[in-house]
Amino acid sequence: MSRGQPRGRSPGAPARTVKGRKPSSTRWLARQLTDPYVAEARRRGYRSRAAFKLIEIDHRCGVLSPGKRVVDLGAAPGGWTQVAVERVRPGSAEGGRVVAMDVTAMEPVPGAEILRHDVCAADAHELLKRALDGSADVLLSDMAPPFTGHHPTDHLRVVALVEVALGLADKVLAPGGVFVAKALEGGAGRELIAELKRRFGKVRNVKPRASRKESAETYIVATGFRGGAAA
Ligand SMILES: C[S@@+](CC[C@H](N)C(=O)[O-])C[C@H]1O[C@@H](n2cnc3c(N)ncnc32)[C@H](O)[C@@H]1O
């Protein structure tokens, strides 16, 4: 260990600052403390600031309404699930339904069925269809891989998750259905966009204001599903 280097820090590892935090987590904490969406999420009882991304996507594209049957992939900690439940009203006369899936455990959301499962697992579509008791009108994916900071790698991983979500859409989405998936700007891949255009009537990109400006995150919103195995 070189002189002056904190104990336990391996060569090349980021320096730690006040209270032993890495610079990246210090930046995250500072952002959390000043971010208006974090404060608003707390005030309105949403579990994540991500809730406002879905609220804006819905405002701009009209994807959720009472009675819709929704699948929410990569749902934890549950902000999108909360918004979906508010808008499709499971248990009401309209008969909406929300099924959320994540590999990570999440607290129950009243009105939603939560499945702790890997979306990439071969039986994911069966679990979803069983929980929906039929097909879905809307398939949401806010799935994100663990980011490495190496952009080409992160883009490939995000595209892979969009492809998995699209494969599930083929099996669970009803004709006319809506597909929303987190992507990275310039990263969705030409082939994937072409595939989406073949399967949906309209495909657009939405960058909600709650999506941090410095982030390449964007959302694909595809409407008018032409039908897959669920048709
Ligand atoms: C950005 S968070 C989702 C935030 C959520 N939409 C909200 O509003 O609170 C991304 C989630 O994707 C999940 N995820 C990533 N890969 C997954 C996979 N293969 N199967 C299931 N969930 C996955 C992660 O566990 C993580 O909880």
The ligand as a Gaussian input file, in Angstrom:
#p B3LYP/6-31G(d) Opt

LIG

0 1
 C      -34.959000       1.601000     -12.482000
 S      -35.497000       0.236000     -11.525000
 C      -37.242000       0.304000     -11.748000
 C      -37.928000       1.424000     -11.013000
 C      -39.432000       1.248000     -10.986000
 N      -40.021000       1.381000     -12.308000
 C      -40.105000       2.247000     -10.072000
 O      -40.910000       3.043000     -10.556000
 O      -39.874000       2.216000      -8.872000
 C      -35.017000      -1.116000     -12.537000
 C      -35.428000      -2.479000     -12.029000
 O      -35.189000      -3.454000     -13.039000
 C      -35.009000      -4.683000     -12.376000
 N      -34.481000      -5.699000     -13.297000
 C      -33.338000      -5.644000     -14.024000
 N      -33.158000      -6.795000     -14.706000
 C      -34.232000      -7.597000     -14.411000
 C      -34.625000      -8.913000     -14.801000
 N      -33.872000      -9.654000     -15.635000
 N      -35.771000      -9.419000     -14.309000
 C      -36.532000      -8.690000     -13.463000
 N      -36.217000      -7.439000     -13.040000
 C      -35.066000      -6.904000     -13.505000
 C      -34.073000      -4.323000     -11.236000
 O      -34.120000      -5.317000     -10.225000
 C      -34.642000      -2.965000     -10.794000
 O      -35.499000      -3.107000      -9.693000

